[in-house]
């Protein structure tokens, strides 16, 4: 059983969170899901709907998987030292550290991605890249796997990355079964990325 901490902050992107959680949630015998934020209560998404927090940073819990979403909120969180320090501390013991969309900007700013390959939303690529010059940013990728770090491109790419993590942990057959359960056409080739060209990155 892998315990997932999904980090919430004001103006997170809905699908960045609930796309992957739908996928992991289809395997409740392997993954337990938790919403974690700086403070207790409700956290509003960029689209409006709010989510109730399960745990806060000060609880002292540890997690096996970190899931960091993107969204407009990353712009205000990029200098949130409490959040960045929590990510860095949790990542020391976590088996996997993942991000969707501009969530990789927070991982980069915390220093966690130093020396690693990573990607992000292609429409925000240059802004995310500016958060750290010590990351090997990959412009053309649906998601990037480098050791325990899994980073994905924009929004819906988080679903593909989550299936990639399931493949890594439980095998391709299980990942394909989960995609089938969700009636989702999985882009299992992590290098598939038409959006890099559309946004002038290649």
N, C-alpha and C positions, 0 to 999 in steps of 0.2 A: 504494500500500500504506500503510494507516494502522496505526501501532503502538499497541496498546492496553495501558495499564497498569491492571490491576485491583488495587486496594489491598486487602490482607487485614490483619485484626487479630483478636485473640481474640474469639470469640463473634459473628463475622459471620453474617449470615443466608444460608443456602445458596442459596435461589432468587434472592436479590438478585444473587448472583455468577453462578451457572451458568445461570440463565434467559437473561440477555443474552449470555453467552459462547456458548451453544448457537446463538443467532441470528447473532451475528457470525461464529462458526466455520463457518457454512454458506457463507460467502463467503471462503474462504482466499486467494483471489487479490486481495482488497481489504483484509483485516484480518489482522494477526498479534497473537496473544494472549499476554500475559505476566502472571504473578502476582507482585506486588511487596509487600514488607512491610519492617518496620523491621529484622528479623533473619532470617537464614537458618534453614531447617529447616521444621518443620511448624507450621501454624496451625489450631487447632481452631475449627470452626463452632459456632454456638449449638445446632445439632442433634446435634453430636458428631463426625461425620466430619471428618478433617483433610486439609488440602491442602498440597502441597509448594511452597515458594516458589521462583520462578525467579530473582528479582533482589531486592536490598535497596536501601534509600534511598541508601546511601553509594556505590553503584556509579557514580553520576554519569551514568547514562543519561537520555535525554530521550524523551518520548513524544508522540504526536499526539493521543491520546484518553485521558482519565483516567476511570475508572469507580470510583465510591466507593459501596460497598454500605452497607446499614444493619444493624440487628440490635441485640441487647442490648449488644453490645460498644461501640456508639457512646457509651454513658453513661460508660464508663471512658476512652474515647479523646478525649472532648471537651476535655480539658485536656492532651492530649499535644502539647506544643509542637513536638517533632520532627516528628510527623506533619503537624500544621497548617502548619508552615513548609515542609515538603516539598511539600505540595499547592499552596501559594501560589507557590512557585518554579517548579514544573512547569507550573502553569497559565499562566504568562507566555508560554510558547512553544507550548503545546498548542493544537491547532485546535478541540478540543471538550473540555468538562469536564462530566461526567455524574454523576448520583447516583441511587440507588434507595432508596426508603423513607427512613429516618432518616439516611442518608448525607448528606442536604442539611444536617443540623445541623452536620456537620464543615466543609462548605463555608462555611456561614454564620459559624461561629465563627472561621474563618480570615480572614474579611472578603471572600472572593472574590465573594459574592453581593450585596454592598452596591450598592444602586441597581438591582438586577435583580429580575425576577419569578421566583418559584420555588414549588414545592409539596413535599409530603412525605406520609408515612403519616398517614391521618386519625385513627387511634387514638392517635397520638403528636404530633398537630399542635401542641398548645399548648406542649409541652416543646420541640419543635424551634423553634417561633416565638420562644420566650424566649431563644434563643441569639443573636439579633440583631434589633434593631428597625429596622435599615437596609435590610431586604429587603422587597420587595413580595410578601408571602405570598399565594398564591392558594389559597383553601380548596377550591374546586370545580374539580378538574382531574385527569385521568388522568396527564397529564404536561404540563410547561410548557417551552416553548422560548423563550429570550431571548438572542439573539446566539449565542455559542458555548456557552452553558450550557443543558443539558437536565436537568431534575430530574423525578423521577416520584413517584407516590403509592406505596402499600405493595406490597412483595413482587412479586406477579405483574405489577404495572404496569411493572416494569422491562423486561419483554419487549416491551410495547407501545411504550415509549419507545425501545428499541433499534431497533425497526422504523421508528419515526419518524425516528431519526438516519440510518438507511439510506436512507429516502425523501429526506431532505434532501441526502444526498451522491450517491446513485445513481439517485434517481427512484422514483416510486410503483410503477411496474411491477415493479421489482426487489424492493422491499419486499414486495409482494403475493406474488411468487414464493417468496421466502424463507419467508413465513408458510405458504404452501401446502406447501413442502417439510417444514416442521415439523408439519404438520397442526394449525396453530394458528389460531384465529379472532381475527384482529387487531382490536382496538378502535382503528381508525384516526382516530377523532374524539378529539382530545386533551382535549376538554372533557367527555367522558363520565365521570361520576363519581357513582354512587349512594351511595358510602360517605361522602361529605361530609355528606349529609342524615342517614344512619343514625347518624352520630356527633355530630349536633347542631351542625354547623358552619355550616349554612345554614338 
